Amino acid sequence: MISETMPEQKAPEQKIEQSSSKGIGNLLISGGALSMLAVEILALPYHGGAIATAFFVIIIGLILRFPTLIQDGTTNSNDTNNASMMRIATLLIVSLFAILAIKTGWETPRLVDLKIDPTWIGVLGVALGGKVAQSFAENQKHN
């Protein structure tokens, strides 16, 4: 009876793994933000690529810091959370679009010159539509 009210304890190796990945995530987030700042302060030529790379480093840091972004809420036989491949694929597709938009936009002096291929909206539509379908399937499974 008492065990039902006590929180579940995690194995020490799980705690170490989680804290080290969160620490690495914090370093990547901080490093990416500082890189963006340094590139802008130094006004490096062709800095759109550097800003886009720093943005990607921040995204990877966020995934390591907050792993629930890519987990689907289920556990495997080792009681560890499963990663959702659909969430990972959606994150990568949307990140790719964001990185390309940042790189292009950062190096474009005027808004009129910013042109992104219109076929990208189809790629984003498929990615986000896939996420909606995945979310719907997960909700149906839990209900």
N, C-alpha and C positions, 0 to 999 in steps of 0.2 A: 504494500500500500504506500509506503514512504517513497519507494523508487519512482512511483508515477508522478509525484510532485517535484522531484529533484530534476534539474536540467541534465541532459545527456552529456557525458564527458567525452571529449575527443581524445584519441590516442596522441601521445606526445610528439610522434613523428609527423602527424597531420598538422599539429599546431606549429611546429618548426617550419614545415613546408609552406603553410599559409603565411606565416609572418615573413619568411624570406621572399616569397613572391610579392607580397604587399610592399616590402622594402624596396625591391627592384622596381616595382611599379611606381612608387614615389620618386625614385631616382630618375626614371625615364620621363615622368611628367615634368619634374623640375628641370631636368636637362633639356627637354624639348622647348619648354617655355623660355629658359635662359638663352637657348640657341636662337630662337626667334628674335628675342630682344637684342642679342649681340649682332645678328645679321642686319637688323634695322639700324642700330647705332653706327655700325661700321660702314653702312651703305655699300655693301659689296655688289659688284656687277652680277647680273643674272641671279639675283637673290630669290627669285620665285621658286626655284628648285630647292634651295636650302630651306625656305619657309615651309614648303610642302613636305619635305623630308622630316622636319621638326614636328609638323602636325601629325605625321604617321607615327613618329616615335611617341608622341603624347597618346595617340589612340592605343598603341601597344601597352603603354604604361597604365592606361585606364583599364584595359582588360586584365592586366596582372593585379592591379590594385583592387578592382571590383570584379572578381571572376563570375559573379552571378549574371553579368551582362551576356555571357554566352552559355550559361547553364539552363537546362530546361526544367529543373525541379525534380527530376527523378534521380535515383541512386542505383549503383550497381551492387554486385555481391560483396564488395569491399566497403560498403557504406560511404563511398565517395560520390560526389555529384557528377552527373553526366553532362558533357558539353553537347549542345544542339548544333548539328552540322548546318542546319538551315539558318540559324542565328549567325554562325560564323560566315557562311556564304553571303548573307545579306549585309553583314558588317563590312566584309571585304569589298563588295560591289559598291556600296554607298561610300566607303572610304576612298576607293579609287576615283569615283566621280568628284568627291570633295577635294582630293589631292590635285587632280587635273584642273579643277576650277580655281583652286588657290594659286597654283603655279601660273596658269594663264592670266588670271586676274591681277596678280601681284606685279606682273611685268607689263601690263597694259596701262599706258598713260591716261587714256580716256575711256569712258564707259562705252562709247560708240564703237571703239575698236575691239571690245570684248565679244568674241564670237565663239560659241561652243557648238560643236556639231549637233544638229537637232536630233540625230538618231540616238543620242545619249538619253533622251527622255524615255525612249523605249526600254533601254537597259534598266533605268531606274524604276520604270513601271513594273517590269518583270521582277526586279529585286523586291520592291515593296509589296507587290501582289503576292509573291511567294511567301513573304513574311506574314501577310494577312492570312493566307491559306494555312500556314504552319500554326499560327496562333489559334485559328479556328479549330484545327484538328486537335491541338493540345487541350483546348477547352472542352471539346466534345468527349475526349478520352477521360477527362477528370469528372465529368458530370454523369 
